Amino acid sequence: MRRRFLDYLVIIFKGIAMGAADVVPGVSGGTIAFISGIYEELIESIDKVNLDVFKVWKKKGFKAAWSSINGGFLLALFSGIAISILSLAKLIKWLLHNEPILLWSFFFGLVLASILYIAKQIKVWSAKIVLSIIVTSMLSYFITLAEPFASPESPFYLLFCGFIAIIAMILPGVSGAFILLILGAYQTAIDTINNLVVGLTTGNMTLFKDAFLKFFLLAIGAVVGLKVFSKALNWMFKHQKNLTLAILTGFMIGSLNKIWPWKEILKTLINSEGKEVTLLDKSILPSSYAGDSQMLMALVFIVIGFATILILESLGKQKNKA
């Protein structure tokens, strides 16, 4: 497929939208790819990236190898994703520290609407589908109660988080940022990206090196996960769609506990910056919250988050009709 510069510019903007979605827990970059009409091309292009590329390069040259993996498309898309993630990280970090209740309320609304969006796509309901939703809801809920099995800044844990979170790039309905939330590594990931930019722009090489190492570990985990998950998840989505959607629905229902806006901190740790961060917490009623519960504004942001998914769904319907 021959593309003009304008075509690649459009792909970059689609990547920016995917990156924004991947930063926000509850919205999937895969969903944005699906809505914008590039999901199948993305999956096929990822599948083509393997060691055979080097054989093509050796026999026919770099241009043929680049073309064989749809390199121009992947470069444009992932450039857009990177631009979006790097630019949004600072804002998310500020909100996490200064307006946590309102931020989590927005996320809660996003996930609540996403549950309805995914469940509506289940075409055939059966006992197996209902049971799958119940079992995965319970499993997901108990995962949110568990203490992370390692520090969110542990090298091996960062590799694992990157490996699991990349699922968001493969299957619509699953948010990579949301998975990082469940694993307790979301704030670490946001801080890492933000520190990477700050260290580079201010010339603080100590901050940059520490952030780059964490970013590199997340990226390596993501690349490995991308290849491991792509074929299996793509097959499930194509051949066991109803069951896959049921599992996703249950996973998201149980995970609502993790992003409930009002929390009581049970355990903390000191991160690499010498700051105290939450390691384990539990959901409580707004009336039991120690500080200002911001109840009215929280409800407003839940509605805004919910409406965001409805708008995305509407855009998806218009895309399908077109």
C-alpha positions in Angstrom: 0.0 0.0 0.0 1.5 3.3 -1.2 0.9 6.2 1.2 1.5 9.9 0.8 2.9 12.2 3.5 -0.6 13.3 4.5 -1.6 9.7 5.0 1.3 9.2 7.4 0.4 12.4 9.2 -3.1 11.0 9.8 -1.6 7.8 11.2 0.6 9.9 13.6 -2.5 11.6 14.9 -4.2 8.2 15.3 -1.1 7.2 17.3 -1.4 10.3 19.5 -5.0 9.3 20.3 -3.9 5.8 21.1 -1.1 7.1 23.3 -3.5 9.3 25.2 -5.8 6.4 25.7 -3.0 4.2 27.0 -2.0 6.8 29.6 -5.5 6.8 31.0 -6.6 3.7 32.9 -9.9 2.4 31.5 -9.4 3.4 27.9 -7.6 1.0 25.6 -5.2 2.0 22.8 -6.5 -1.1 21.1 -10.0 0.3 21.2 -8.9 3.6 19.6 -7.1 1.5 16.9 -10.3 -0.4 16.3 -12.5 2.7 16.2 -10.0 4.5 13.8 -9.9 1.6 11.4 -6.2 0.5 11.8 -6.6 -2.4 14.2 -6.2 -5.2 11.6 -3.3 -3.5 9.9 -1.6 -3.0 13.3 -2.0 -6.7 14.3 -0.8 -7.9 10.9 2.2 -5.5 10.9 3.3 -6.6 14.4 3.0 -10.3 13.4 5.4 -9.6 10.5 8.1 -8.2 12.8 10.4 -11.3 13.3 13.8 -12.6 12.5 12.9 -13.3 8.9 13.2 -9.5 8.4 17.0 -9.8 8.6 16.9 -12.5 5.9 15.0 -10.2 3.6 17.4 -7.4 4.4 20.4 -9.6 3.6 18.9 -10.8 0.2 17.0 -7.8 -1.0 18.2 -4.8 1.0 16.9 -2.5 3.7 14.1 -1.0 1.7 12.5 -4.4 0.9 12.9 -5.5 4.6 11.3 -2.2 5.8 8.4 -2.7 3.3 7.9 -6.3 4.4 7.0 -5.2 8.0 5.0 -2.2 6.9 7.7 -0.1 8.6 6.4 3.3 7.6 3.0 2.6 9.1 4.6 1.3 12.4 7.1 4.2 12.6 4.4 6.8 12.1 1.9 5.1 14.6 4.4 4.5 17.4 5.9 8.0 16.9 2.4 9.4 17.6 2.0 7.1 20.6 5.4 8.2 22.0 4.6 11.9 21.5 1.3 11.6 23.3 2.6 9.6 26.3 5.6 11.9 26.9 3.5 15.0 26.7 0.7 13.8 29.0 2.8 12.2 31.7 3.6 15.4 33.5 -0.1 16.4 33.7 -1.1 13.0 35.0 1.7 13.1 37.7 0.5 16.5 38.9 -3.1 15.3 39.1 -2.1 12.2 41.0 -0.4 14.3 43.7 -2.7 17.3 43.8 -6.2 16.1 42.8 -6.3 12.3 43.3 -10.0 12.0 44.1 -11.1 13.9 41.0 -8.6 12.0 38.8 -9.7 8.5 40.1 -13.3 9.6 39.8 -12.8 10.4 36.1 -11.0 7.0 35.7 -13.9 5.3 37.5 -16.4 6.7 35.1 -14.3 5.6 32.2 -14.1 2.0 33.4 -17.7 1.9 34.3 -18.8 2.9 30.8 -16.1 0.6 29.3 -17.7 -2.4 31.1 -21.1 -1.6 29.4 -19.3 -1.0 26.1 -17.5 -4.4 26.1 -20.5 -6.3 27.5 -22.8 -5.0 24.8 -20.6 -6.6 22.1 -21.4 -10.1 23.5 -23.7 -11.4 20.8 -24.7 -14.8 22.4 -25.3 -15.2 26.1 -25.1 -18.6 27.7 -24.4 -20.2 31.1 -20.7 -20.4 30.1 -20.6 -16.6 29.3 -22.3 -15.7 32.6 -20.0 -18.0 34.6 -16.9 -16.6 32.9 -18.0 -13.1 33.9 -18.6 -14.1 37.6 -15.4 -16.1 37.9 -13.2 -13.4 36.3 -14.9 -10.6 38.4 -14.1 -12.5 41.6 -10.6 -13.2 40.5 -10.0 -9.6 39.4 -11.4 -8.3 42.7 -9.1 -10.5 44.8 -6.1 -9.4 42.7 -7.0 -5.7 43.6 -6.8 -6.6 47.3 -3.4 -8.3 47.1 -0.2 -6.5 48.0 2.1 -6.3 44.9 4.5 -9.2 45.0 7.5 -6.9 44.5 8.3 -3.2 44.8 6.9 -1.3 41.8 10.5 -0.1 41.1 12.1 -3.5 41.2 13.8 -4.2 37.8 12.3 -7.7 37.4 8.8 -6.3 38.4 9.1 -3.5 35.8 9.9 -6.1 33.2 6.9 -8.1 34.2 4.6 -5.0 34.2 5.8 -4.1 30.7 5.2 -7.6 29.5 1.6 -7.8 30.8 0.6 -4.2 30.1 1.3 -4.4 26.4 -1.9 -6.4 26.1 -3.6 -3.0 25.6 -2.0 -2.7 22.2 -3.4 -6.1 21.1 -7.0 -6.4 22.2 -9.7 -3.7 22.3 -11.2 -3.2 25.7 -8.1 -3.7 27.8 -6.2 -0.7 29.1 -2.4 -1.0 29.6 -2.5 1.8 32.2 -5.3 0.0 33.9 -3.3 -3.2 34.2 -0.4 -1.2 35.6 -2.9 0.1 38.2 -3.8 -3.4 39.2 -0.1 -4.3 39.4 0.6 -1.2 41.6 3.1 0.2 39.0 1.0 3.0 37.4 2.4 5.9 39.3 6.0 4.5 39.0 5.5 4.3 35.2 4.1 7.9 35.0 6.9 9.2 37.2 9.5 7.4 35.1 8.2 9.0 31.8 8.0 12.4 33.4 11.5 12.1 34.9 12.8 11.0 31.6 11.6 14.2 30.0 12.6 16.5 32.9 16.1 14.9 33.1 16.6 15.4 29.4 15.3 19.0 29.1 17.1 20.2 32.3 20.3 18.3 31.8 19.9 16.4 35.0 21.8 13.3 33.9 21.3 11.5 37.3 17.6 11.8 37.0 17.7 10.9 33.3 19.8 7.8 33.8 17.6 6.4 36.6 14.4 7.1 34.5 15.9 5.7 31.3 16.8 2.4 33.0 13.2 2.0 34.3 11.8 3.0 30.9 14.1 0.6 29.2 13.0 -2.3 31.4 9.3 -1.5 30.8 10.0 -1.3 27.1 11.9 -4.6 26.9 9.0 -6.3 28.8 6.5 -4.7 26.4 8.4 -5.8 23.3 8.6 -9.4 24.5 5.0 -9.3 25.6 3.9 -7.9 22.2 5.3 -10.9 20.4 4.1 -13.5 22.9 0.5 -12.2 23.2 -0.2 -11.0 19.7 -0.9 -14.3 18.0 -2.8 -15.9 20.9 -5.0 -12.9 21.7 -5.7 -12.2 18.1 -6.8 -15.8 17.6 -9.0 -15.6 20.7 -10.6 -12.4 19.5 -11.3 -13.9 16.1 -12.4 -17.4 17.1 -13.7 -17.1 20.7 -15.0 -13.5 20.6 -17.9 -13.9 23.0 -15.9 -15.7 25.6 -13.0 -13.3 25.3 -15.4 -10.3 25.8 -17.0 -12.0 28.8 -13.5 -12.5 30.4 -12.7 -8.8 29.7 -16.0 -7.7 31.2 -15.5 -9.7 34.4 -11.9 -8.5 34.7 -13.0 -4.9 34.5 -16.0 -5.3 36.9 -13.8 -6.8 39.7 -11.1 -4.2 39.0 -13.4 -1.2 39.8 -12.3 -1.7 43.4 -8.7 -0.6 42.5 -9.8 2.8 41.1 -12.5 3.6 43.7 -11.7 7.3 44.4 -11.8 7.1 48.2 -9.0 5.1 49.9 -7.5 4.4 53.2 -3.7 3.9 53.1 -2.6 0.7 54.8 1.1 0.5 53.8 3.6 2.8 52.2 7.2 2.7 50.9 9.9 5.1 50.0 10.6 5.4 46.3 13.9 6.1 44.5 13.3 9.9 44.8 13.0 9.6 48.6 9.2 10.2 48.5 6.7 8.2 50.4 4.2 6.4 48.0 1.3 4.1 48.6 2.0 0.3 48.4 -1.3 -1.0 49.7 -4.7 0.6 50.4 -8.4 -0.2 50.7 -11.6 1.3 49.4 -13.8 3.2 51.9 -17.0 5.1 51.8 -16.8 8.9 51.1 -18.2 9.6 54.5 -15.3 7.7 56.1 -12.7 9.6 54.2 -10.3 11.5 56.5 -10.0 14.7 54.4 -12.4 16.5 52.0 -14.3 13.9 50.1 -15.1 16.3 47.2 -18.3 14.3 46.7 -20.1 16.6 44.3 -17.1 17.2 42.1 -16.2 13.5 42.2 -19.7 12.7 40.8 -19.2 15.3 38.1 -15.9 13.7 37.0 -17.4 10.2 37.1 -20.1 11.5 34.6 -17.4 13.1 32.4 -15.5 9.9 32.3 -18.6 7.9 31.5 -19.6 10.3 28.7 -16.1 10.1 27.2 -16.6 6.4 26.4 -20.1 7.1 25.0 -18.6 9.6 22.7 -15.9 7.2 21.6 -18.6 4.5 21.0 -20.6 7.0 18.9 -17.5 7.8 16.8 -17.0 4.0 16.3 -20.5 3.6 15.1 -20.1 6.5 12.6 -16.8 4.9 11.4 -18.5 1.5 10.8 -21.4 3.2 8.9 -18.9 5.1 6.7 
